[in-house]
Each structure stands twice: as C-alpha cells, then as structure tokens.
Amino acid sequence: MSGFGRSLTLGTCAALLAAAPFPVAAADQPDPGCGDTGRTVRYLVVFDRGTPETQADRQVGAACGQSAIYYPQISVGVVTSTDPGFAAKFGPDRAFSAQEVRRPVTQRRAEVSSATVPGVDRTDEQWDMAAVDAIGGTGSPDVVVGVLDSGVDPAHPDLAQAIDRNDSAGCLSGVPDRAANAWQPTTSAHGTHVAGLIAAADDGKGITGVAPRVRVASVKVIDDDGYVDPEAAVCGLMWAAGRHLPVVNTSFSVDPWGVSCARREGYPVVHEAIARAEEYATAQGTLDIAAATNESVNLTPSPRSGVSPTPSSCEELPAGLRDAVTVSAVGRDGVKAGYSSYGLGVVDLAAPGGARGDCVLSTVPGGYASMCGTSMAAPHAAGVAALVASAHQGLSARQLRAALFQGARPMPCPTDYDLTGDGHQDAFCTGYTGYNGFYGHGMVDAAGALDAVSAAAGG
C-alpha cells in the first residue's frame, strides 16, 4: 500500500474562517541565541488543549521556530525552523519532524500517464462490486467523499463529473493549498484508483464505482515518494472536517519510520496529533474509512498499551484509532488476503482487496489497472457509506458507522489459514462469527447497510 513553504488565503467568508484552520502570524524576532544551519526543517507540534493562538505563537518563537499554521480546534500546529535545536528547546515530547527520520528513497514512481482512455465497458471484470452487493447503486451529487491520497486525476472520463474542485486541496506541507496543481496527481496512480472504486460513473464505459454520482474531493496527503507525513494527515482530516465532508477514505499509513512493531522515536507526538484530528473530524460529522495496512501484522493493542499505545506497539495510524472504521482485505474467495493486517478490536469490516495476482480493477490516469491491497478494500466501504449518506442525508458519523456494522455480512474465522501449504498457520483469527480479528463485523454490504439505516429510521 502506498504511503502513501506555501501560504494559504482562506478568503473573507466568515463561515469558512470559522470552520477551517488558518495560518498564524509570524512570531516576534527569535532569540539571538538561535542557530541557523541554512536548512529549513518542518515540525508537527502539539500544545496543551485550549492553547490560544497568540500563546502558541509565542512558544514557537521562543524556541526559534516560525509557525506555518495553527489548528486551534485541536491545539496542533506546523512549524518550520532552521535551528537544529528547535525540538529540544520546544520539548522533544511535543515536536516531531518526519523529514528527520524518513528512510532514504532510492527510486521514484513513474510519472502518471495522460493518454486517451479507452471507452470499452469493463464492468464484467469487477468481481468486487458483486462481493459488496453494490451493483446498481446510485449516490447523490450532494454527497462529497474526501479521498485523502496521492491526488485524483480530474481528466479521467470516469471521474471528470465526480471531482469537486471547491473541496479539493493539497496538504503535503500541513497547510491546505487549493491550487489545482497542489491536489492533482504527479507520480502516483494510487489516489485515482481509490477514487474510481468509490465514484466512477455508471455510463456503460470503463468501470463503475460503488456509489456513482457522488462526488469526490481530492485531498493530497501522499507525496511523490509515497510518504504521508503526520502533518499532512492532520491537515487532510482538518480540511475534511472544516468542509463538512460526511465520509473520507484514508488508504495509507503514517509511518515515516518504515518499521512496524518496533520502537518509533517521536511516535507519541504523532499519535496524539492525529488522534486529536480524527476525534475532531468525527465530532464534526466526518466518518473516516481507513485501510488496515498491508504489513500482515496483528494490530490488536497489547495489554500494556491501553488507550495510548506505546512506541513499541503495532498500532498503525489512522487505522488503529478508535474513531476510524478500519477495513481488512479479502480475495475473490472471501478469505483474508495474506498481506492484510488484522486484529481483534481494530478491524471493523472486510472488503475486496484482491489476492494472489487476482486484484481489483479501477481507474488510473490514462486508463485502468488492477491493484491489490487494503487500499482497495477501504474505498468499497467508503462507497457504501456514501450510498447511505445519499439516501439518508444528515446522518452523524456514528449513525453511518452503525449502518455499516449492522448491514455487514458476518464472516467466521477460517478453520484453516495455511495460505502457503507448509503446514503452519499464517495468522491466527480470534473472536467469533459476528465479530473477529480478520473480518470485524463482516463483509461490507451495500444493501445491508441501506436496510439497516432504514430500519433504524422506522421505515
């Protein structure tokens, strides 16, 4: 699965200013003792909840930094500094720089294609749509799904009518940028693939998404090297919450360390910031559908970690957060894909992600391609949530979540999970048929979710 300085003017609209974060003013002159390496480093910083903007700005300036943006709703900011001692001065338990811990990148992806898209109908290849009972579903253009990813191609004919340019933004720097080149894809087809599974047009050409006619907002958080910096994830979630998007899809993991289940320096800061953004977005009515990740690890929290996981836990973000709806991947046979992470109390639903070379077809810039991963599973659930939101507008994030869970088709733990045939179990499923670590509440189901919310509404 892909992992994957700008300024912002939000305009004069009072409602928008009230809903969205804003860049903060430059701090007073830094302390004369500030160092200057000539290299600007970006940091994600957390403050005590309720810290006013002016106080936050003073703290940043006193530590030889400059605020790029402050999110007062969650008391989290993005800061730049040329002083190598900024983190120590500000507090190492309050600041984190993904730039300083990333693994070196040796190879970048190829540029996305702009070739003419063939118009042949390929819906008979979409086994995944039948698996989630989504064939024939229709959404509403009043519903916008945020695709927090690597950018969505607005020129693809299956998505051209679905792109909501007004709600799209680039978040790579942690500061939302509404310029078109900030949210469109450059080196990755991942976001376009995800968007197609949610909202590709039902027009007799190409493919059809789970919820055709809903719109998608491209919120770019995955950079050209496949990374999702924590400040980008925070920006994306806060942007979606400020725009009141009912559903977002997060087919990524915030993991600049590159090693699962190992001690990750600065992890508590990252966890706190993203958890605050996730909690805020949920309270604003935005339901996050997250991919379980492709690390094939058990995400069940350790007994010692409790609510706030320790840096040595296997938690992935945002998949491991309580407010996220986390989706594992299954193959055409309905069995958990070997790559899919799992975990009782973390995985909420299962959906098609493909396995053993039998992947999921969707849109990519210039045409169509098949990809496997929990990145492909999550948008099936996001599309079903969009169908429910279309049929019953005004539902809260909690009501949408309940519809997905109640409408899911229960799936028991497999009696034998020896995928390689070597006589050893490749993973262990715990729980029962109605709720377990491989499949959560079960396979996401469009008709079931719609029936569940109708029943809850009394008709």
N, C-alpha and C positions, 0 to 999 in steps of 0.2 A: 504494500500500500504506500502511496506517495506520502511523503511527509509534508509534506506533503509530506538633505533634510528638506521634507515638504512641509508647507504650511497649509492650513485649512481655513476657508472662509465659509461659515455656515449660513450667511445671509442675515437678513433682518427680520425674518419671520419669527415672531415671539414664541409660537408653539414649537417650532423646530428647535429653537435655542433652549427651550425648557426640557425637551426630550433628549437632546443629543449632548455629547461631551464637547468641550471646547478647548482650544489651545490656551495655555496660560501665558501671561505676560512674562517678559524676561525678568530675571531676578536682579537685585541690586548688584553692584560690582562685586565680583568674587573676592575672597580673602587674598591679600597679597602673597600668602604662602602657597597658593595653588600651583601645582605643577602643570606643565604643558608639554606633552610628547609630540604634539602636532598631529596626532591620530585621534579622531573623534569616535568614541565608543558609546553605544546606546545601552541603556539600562531600563529594566522594568523595576519599579519601586512601589512599595506598599507603605501606607501610613495607618495610624490608628483610625478606626472607623469614625466618621464625622469630622475629620480634619478639614477646616476651611481652606479654600484655595490659597488665600494670602499666606496662611501659616505653612502650607505645603511648599509654596514657592520659596519662602524664607529658609526652610530646612534644606531644600535643594541647593540654593545659592550658598548657604553656609558650608556645604560640603563640596563646593567647587563644581557644581553642575548647573545645567540650564534646562528648564522644563520645556518639553516639546508639547505635551498635552497632559491635562489632569482630568480624571473621571471622578467628579465629586460624589456621584451616586454610590460609588464603591470605595472611594479613597485609595485609588491606584493611579499611578502616573507613569509616563515615559520620559526619560531624562537622557540628555547627552552630556558628555564631559570629555575633556582632553587630559584631565588629571588622572594619572594611574592610581592614585589613592582615593578616588571618589567613593568606591564601595566601602572601604574601611572607615572613612570619615562619616558616611551616611549611616552605616550599620550593615555589616555583611548579612545579617539576618533579615534585612529589609530591601536589599537590592540584588539584582541578578542580571548578568549580561550573557545572552545566548552567543553573541559574537566571540566571547572569550572561551567558550567550551566546545564549540562545534568541532566535529571531525572534519579533517580536510577533504575537500571534494576533488576527485581526480577526473571525473567525466560528467559532462552535462548532457542533458537530453537534446534530441534533435529539435530544430525549430518546427513549430506546428505548420501544417500544410494549409494552403488557401485554394487548393484545386477544386474544380467543379464537382459537386456532389451528385452521384448517380441517383436517378429517381425511381429505381426499381423497388417494389414492395418487398420488404424483408421481415414482415411481422410473423411469418410462419416459422422463423428461426428463433422467436422469442419464447422459449420454453419457460422462462422465468415469470412471464406475465400470467400464464395459466397457473403457475405454482402459488401465486398470491391472490388468485381469483380476481384479477384486475381487468380482464378483457372486457371492453365495452364501457368502462367507467369514464365519466366526464367531470372535470372540475370546473371551477368558476374563475374567470379572469380577475375577479375581485380578491382572490387569494394569491398572495405572493410568498413563495418559498425562498428563503435565503440559502444560496449554495456557497458555503464558506470553503473555498477550494483554490485551485490554481488559475481561475478565470474561466469564463464561459464564452464561447465563440458566438457573437451576435449575428454572424453572416450565415450560419448553418440554416438551411431551409426548414429543418425540423424544429428549430428553436427561434427563428427570427421573430415570430409573432409572440413568443413567450417572454423574451427578455424585457425586464423592467429596468430601463436605464436610470430612472429617477432614484431607485432604491439601490443601485449598484455603487460600489466603492472599492478602492484599493486600500488595504490595511497593512501592507508589508512593513511600514515604518512604525506602526502603532497609532498613527494619526490618519483618520479617514480622508481619502482623496477621491473626489467624484469625477475626475477627468477620465475620459473613456479609455485612454491608454494605461490607466492605473488598474483597471479591473478586467481588462481583456487578457486572454492567454498569450504567452510568448513562447515558452519552450515545453509546455506540458498539455497533453490532451485530457488529463485526468478530470478536470472540472467540467469540461464539455460532455464527457462520458456520463458523469454523475447527473448532470442536468437533463440529459436525454432520457435517462431512466425515470426521472420524475415527470417531465412535462413535454416530451416530444409530441408533435402534432399528430392527430389521427386523421391523416389526409390521403391514405392509400399509397403513400410513398415512404420509403425508408422504414423507420421503426415507429412505434407508438409508445409513449410513456404511460406510467401508472395513472397519471392524472392530467390527460391532455386538456388544454385550455387554461389551466392555472398558469401563473407567470412565475418567473424565477428572477431573483436579484443576484447578480454575480458579485460576491464579496471576496476579493482576492486576499488569501492569507498564506498560501503556499508559494514560496519564492522559486526562482529559476533553477535552484539546486535541489529542490524537493523538501526544503525545511519549512517548518511552521514555528516561527519564534513565538514565545509566550505573549509578547506584546501585540503581535498580530492577531492571535486568538482572542485576546481580551478586546481589542479594537473591533473585531468582527462580531463578537457577541453583543457588545455595547451598541454597535451600529444597528444590528438587527432589532435589539430591544427598543432603541430610540425611534426606529421606523415602524415599530409595532407589527413586525412580521410574525404571523402565527406559528410558522414552522421554519426551522433551519436544519440543514444537513451538514454534519461535520465528519467527513470521511478522511480523518487524519489523526495523527497523534503528535502532541507537543513533546518532542523528545530530542533536544539538541545533543544530549549525552550519547545517544546511539546504543545504549546497552540497557536491556530490560533486566529487572530484578537485581540490580546492583546499586551500590551507593551512588547517588547522584548529587553532586555538590550544588547547593542552591535550590534543591527541589522544594523545600518548604515554602520559599518565597513564591515560586511558580505555582504551586498548588493553591496557596492562599489567594493569589490574584485571580486565577482562572475560576476558582470556586466562587469567589465573590461575583464575578461577571456572570457566571452561569446562574447563580441564585437570583441575581437582579433580573436577568433576561426572563427567567421563569416567572417571576413575580409580575413582570410586565406583559405576560401572556404569550411568550415565545417558547415553544417546545423544541428542545434540541434532540435530534436523532443522530446518535453517534455510532461510528464503526468500532467494533470490538478490537480492532487491530489484527495484524497478520503475524504476530510473534509466536503463536501456538503455545502461549503460556497460560497458566491458571491465575486469573486476576482476583480470585477470592481474597479478601483482605485477611492478613494474618491476625491472630488473636491479640497480638501486642500493638497492632497499628491503630485499632479503634476507628474513630471518626476521622482523625487526621493521620493519614498513613505516614510511616517513617520513610526516610530516603531510601531504605533498602527494600521496600515493598515492591510488588509487581504492578502497582497501580499505573494505568495509562490515562492521560488527560486528552480530551474530556470524558472518555469512556467510563472511567472509574468514579465519576462524580454522581452523587445521589440524584440530582435533578435531570441528568441525561437519560434518555431512553437508548440503551446500548444494544446493538444488533450483531449477532454472530452470523457466520456464513455457512450455507449448506450447498451441496452439489445437486445435480439433477435427481439423484436418488434420495434426496431428503436427509442425508447423513451429514453431520458437521464436517466441513472441509478440514483437512489436516492442518492447514496453516492458520485456521481461525482460533484466536484466543477465546477463552471461556471462563466460567467462574460463577458459582452459586452466589446469588446476591448482587452480581454485577450485570450479567447478561439478562436482558429483559425480553428479547424477541429473537427469532431466527428469520432469515430471508435468503433468497438465492444469491450466491456469490460465485458459484461455479467451482469446479474441482477437476483435477487430473486432465487438464487441457480442454475441458468442456466448459468454456467460460460464458460470460454474459455479453450479448451484443448491444451496443448503443452508439450514440453519435460521437464523432471526433472531428476536429477541424479538417475539412476536406473530404469527409465521408463517414465510414462506420468501421468499428473494430470491436473485437471481443476482448474483455479483460476479466480476470478473476480477482477476488478479494472481498474482504469485509467492506471495502469502499463501495463495492457494487451492491452489497446486501442492504446497507443503511438507506440508500435512496428509495428502495422499494417501500420501506416503512415510512419514509418521509412523504412519498407519493400517496400512500394510503391515508396518512394524517391530513394531507391536503384535500383529499376527496371528502373526508369527514368534515373538515373546516368549511368546505364549499357547500355541503348540504346543510350544515348547521352553523352558520356564521355567528361569531360572538362567543364561542366556547373558550373557556380558560385552558391554559396549558395542562392543568390537572385533569380536566374533562377529556381533552384529546388523548392524553396518556391512558386514561381509564378505558376509552373506547378501543384503543389498540390492544390493550391487555385482555379485555373481556371478549374481544372478537377474534383473538388468536386461536389457531387450531392446536390443541395440546399435543406434544410430541414426547414420548417416553425416552428415557436413556437407552441407548443401544445395548443389547445384551453382550455384544462383542465389538470392540473398537480396535481391532488389529488391522490397520489400513495397509500395512506392508506385508502381511502374511508371514511374519517371522516368529509368531507365537507369543508376542508381547503386546500388551495393550499400549496404544499410542497416547492415550489420555484417559482420565477417569471421570466419569459423569456422576455427580451426586445430586440428590433430590428425588423428586417423584414425577409422574407423568404430567401433572398440571403445572409444575414449576421445577426446573432443574438447571444445572450449570452449563449444559450445552445449548439449550434452546430457550431458556427463560420460561415465559408463559406459552411459548409455542410459535408456530409459523404465522407470520403476519398475514392477515386475510382481509381483503377489501370489503367483501360482502358482509363478513362477520362484524367488522368494526362499524360499518354503517348500521347494521341491525342493532348492535349494542347501544349505540348512542340514541337511536330511535326509541328503543325500549326504555332507556333511562328518561327520555323526554315524555314518555307516556303515549307514544303513537308512532 
